[in-house]
């Protein structure tokens, strides 16, 4: 493997600051069924997790709003395990579990490549994934975006990834491994793929040891399909909701399989409609997928279509707009879909009066971006 700039041998030059920024995601179609091999339609959004890495003298340091933006020190023990030397705030260890896993995995890769990981100052920024006033998490895949950004910055710094033309398949593999390890192997990985690749694309698990298969040709949403994201008013726990659905799978596999078959076919129909620029069929499929998510939640005893999502849906239907949650449901964000700008505007106006703020998240933004700039002395 070629050693890109940032590898050992840079002595005498100004140190570099390595930065990486990865987008969040919205799932347009295919929730839950994607875990059973169905295709899902996902779009990257213009909210980014940002990581910067720079060499320092002394020890390793971390700064993040997750722990109050206080700079803390850490080191590695003889087994390669990361250990924090500074006192962490309450719940700090849990909040930094993802960081720990990512850095440990990258350090192991650096050592395997024959390099050593020298002291760094690492800064993490996921502020774009929270509501500014209440600090609630929006549900845009912040942990996946942070995973991709952190691993990309570290791999680029130590010569395992070309910052100019990054090997995205390699980055996806590394990031998927770390994200699954940190999250106890739950989830489909669709959010990790969105953070790496960006754009709008079909995502499907291929069933081979859980490795993802990504459509080689990204989709373009039809020009007459309008989308707006809306906040349900509360954050949701995806692992909790998925766990409740998994209990239905164990208790009543026949009912569960029937629901997955229905959702799989709807997802295929909707993605086919996007491929053929058949917006009316896609809008019809969105409505049917909302109903399928509601039925799944009722059968599993899970609040997938929670009262806020039902209220938002009712307002949208009165305005002639289609709506569904994006992701596991329960809370977080949903998406309005329509072909008619005036209907979208009317729905948004009514929703905001009801306390459900709307966001233009620019679905289809670029994937991971990596830069290396010389640090000012």
N, C-alpha and C positions, 0 to 999 in steps of 0.2 A: 504494500500500500504506500502510495506517495505521501510524504510528510509535508503538509501545506504550511504556510507561514504561521508562526506561533509555536512551532516546534522548538526543542532545544537548539541552540546555535544562533540565537538572536542577540547574544550579549553585545553590548556597546551601542545598541539602537534604542530609541525611545520605546518604552513599554507600550503595548497595545491594549486598548479596551475592546473586548469582544462583547457584542450585544446581539441578542436574538429576540424576536417578537413573533408570537404565534396567535392566530385568531381563535375566537370561540366558535360556537356552532349553534344552529337550530336544526332540529329534525323536522322535515316537512311531511314525511310519511314513513310508516313502517315500524313504529314503536312496538316493543314487546315481541312482535313476530320476527324481528331481525335476530333475536336470540335463538330462534328455531330455524334459521337458514333462509328466511325471507329477505328480499332486497329492501333496502331502506333508501330514502332520498334525503340527503343532508346538504346543508349549505353553510359555508364558513361566513362569519359575520365580522363586522369592523369594530370589534372590541378585542384588544390584544393584551396578552400577558407578556411582560417584558423582563428580561434578565440581562444583567451586565456582569462581566467577569474581568478582573484585572489582577496582575501579579502584585504582590506586596512583600515587604520584608517582615519577618516575624512569623506569626501564625495565621491560620485560616480565620476569616471573619465573614459574618453574614449580617445583612440588614434587610428587614422586611416589615411591612405594615402588619403582617400576621402576628408579629410579636411586638407591636408598638413602635416600630422603626428604631429600636435600640440596637446598636451594633453588638453582636455577641461573638465569642470566639469558640472554635471547635477544633478537634484533632481526630486522628485515626488511631485506634489501638492496634496491637500486634496482629489481630485477626482481620484488620481492615474495616472494623466497625466504627462509624462516626460517633463521637462523644462530645457533647457540648460542655464547655468549660465555664461558661457564664450561667448565672442563675436565670432560669426561664420564668416567664409569667405563668399564672395558672392556665392549664390546658395547652401550654406551649409545646410540650413534647408531642401531643396528638396533632397539633396544627403543623408541626414540622416533620411528620412522619414521611410525607411524600418527598420533601427535600432530602431527607436522610437516605431514602432508598435510591433516589436518582443519583446523588453524589457518590454513594458507595458503588453503584453499578458502573458509573463512568470511571471511577478510580480503578476498579478492577480491569476495565477495558484498556485504560491507559497503561497499567502495569503489564498487561498481556502483550501490548504493542511494543514493550521494551522501554517505555518512558517512565518518568516519575511525576507524580502530581505535586508540584511546588505550591507553596502558600498562595492563596488567592483571597481577594475581597469579592464576595458575591452579593449582588443586590437583586431582590425580587420585587416585582410590581404587578399586582393583579387588581388595582383599584378600579379599572374599567368594568369589572365584573360585579360591582356592587352598586346599589342605589346610594347616591351621594348623601341623602338626608338621613335615611334610616340604617344604612350599612347592611341591608339585607342582600344576600347573594341572589343574583338574577336567574341562575340556572342555565348559563351559557357554556358550561364545560370549562370552568376556570382551572380545575385541577389538571385536566388534559392539556390545556394550553400552557400551563406552567411547566408541566413535565416536558413537553416538546421544546419549549424555549430554553429551559435549563440544560437539558441534555444536548441540544444543538450548540449552545454557547460553549459548554465544556468540551464537547467533541471537536469543535472548531479550534478552540484554544490549544488543544494538545495534538492537533494534526490528524485526527481521525475523521474529519469531515471538511470538505472544501467549502469555505464560506461563500465563494463566488458562485459555484454551481453544486449545491449540496446533493448528495445521494439520498433522495427522499425515501427510497425503499429501505435503506440501511437505518436511517433516522427513525422511520416508523417501527422497525423491528426493535430497536433499542428502547424507544419510548413506550411501545406497547408492553414490553417485558416489565419495565419499571412501574408503569401505571397499574398493571394487573397485580404485581407483587404488593404494591402499597395499598391496593383496594381489595385484597384477598380474592383476586381473580373473578370479581363480579363485573358485569357489564359487557357490552359487545365490542367496545373499542372504537365505535363510530366517531366519538368526539376526538379521540387521538388522531384518527385519519384526517378529520376535517382540519385540525390544527397543522398537520404536516402539509397536506395537499392544497387546501383552500378550494375556492370555486364551489360549484354545485355538482354533485356526483352521486352515482349509485354505489351503495356499500352492501357487501354481502359476505357473511361468513361461509367459508368453503368446506368446513367440517374436517379439515386436516389439522389436528392438534390445535384447533382454535385459531389458526392463523387467518387473517382477514384477506379476502380477495376484493380488490378495488377495480371498478370499471376503468378501463384504460382511456376511454374517451369521456371527458366531463360533459355534463349536460349544460345547456343554456335554457333558462326559464323562458317560456313564450313571452314576447314583448307585451302582450295584452293581459298577462297575469300580474296583478298587483298584490303586494304583501305588506302587512304591518304587524309588528309584534306588540303584544299588550301584556302588562304585568298583572298577575292575578291577586297580588296583595300579600303573598306570603311565600317563603321558601319551602321547598319540598325535599324529602329524603328519597332519592332514587333507590338506594339499596333496600330501604324498608319496604317500598312498594313492590319492587321486584321480588323480594322475599315472600311477600304475601301471595303474589301470583304463583311463585314456585310451590307454595304449600297447596294451592289448588291443583297444580300439576301432579303432585304426589297423592293427593286425596281423591281426585276424580280425573284421572288421565283422559278418559273418553270425552268428558265435557271440555276439558282444556284443549285437547287436540282438535276438536271441532271448531273451537273459537280461533285457534291458530290457523287452521285451514282457511277460514273466512278472512282473517286479517292478511294472510299471505296473498290470497287472490286479489284482495283490494289493493294491496301495495303494488303488486305486479300491474294491475290495471291502471293505477294512478301514474306509475312511472312510465308505462307505455304511452299514456296520454301526453305526458311531458315530452317524451321522445318525438311524438308525432304532432306536437304543438296543438293538441286538442284540449284547449282550456276548459270548455264546458264539461267534458268528461272528467277532467281532473277535479273540477269544483264539485261535481256530483260525488266523486270518490271520497273527497275530503269529508263531506257530510256523512257518508256511510261509515267512514273510519271513526269519526267521532262517536257514532252510535255503537260501533264495535268495541271501542275503548270503554264506553259506559257499561256495556254488557259484561265485559271482562272484569271490570272493577266490582260490579254487583255480585258476580259469581265468586270472586275471590275475597269479598268482604274488604276490598281495598278502595280508598277514596280517590280513585284515578280521576274521575270526573267529580271533583269536589264542588260544594256550593258556589264558590267564586267562578269556577269554570262553567257551571250551569247558567249562572247569571250572565256572564259574558256571552255565552252561546245564544241565550234568549235575545239579548240586545242585538246581536249580529243578525240573527234570523229575521228580526223585525225590520232591519235595515236592508235585507236582501243580500247579506254577506255571509260567506261560509267561515267556519271557525273550528279549530281543534287545538288541544294542548300540544306543545312541542316538548317531547321527552316523555318521562314517566307519568306526568300529570300530578294531581294532588295540589300543586301550587306552581310556582315559577312562572314561566311565560307561555302564552299561546300565540297563535298566528291567525290573522284575518286574511282571507283570500277573496278576491273579486276581480272582475274585468272592468268595473265601472268606478272611476275616481270619485264621483259624487256620492255613491253609496258608501265607499270606504270613509270618506270625510264625515258623512252623517253618523256612521257607526262610531268612529273615533270620538267625535264630539259628545255623543251620548255616553260612551264609556268613560271618558275623562270626567264628566259631570258625576258619574256614579262612583268615582274613585279608582278607576282602572287606567293608569297612564299608558300611553302608547309610545313606541319607539320605532324610528326608522333605522334598522340595523344593517342596511346595505348587504343583503344576502349575496354571496358569491365573491367575496373579497379574496385577495391573494393569500397563499399559505405562508409557511415559515419564511422569515426574512432574517438574514444574518449579516452583520457588518463588523469590520475590524478597523478601528481608527487609532491613530497615534495619540497617546495621552500627552496632554500639555505638561511641561515641566514646571 
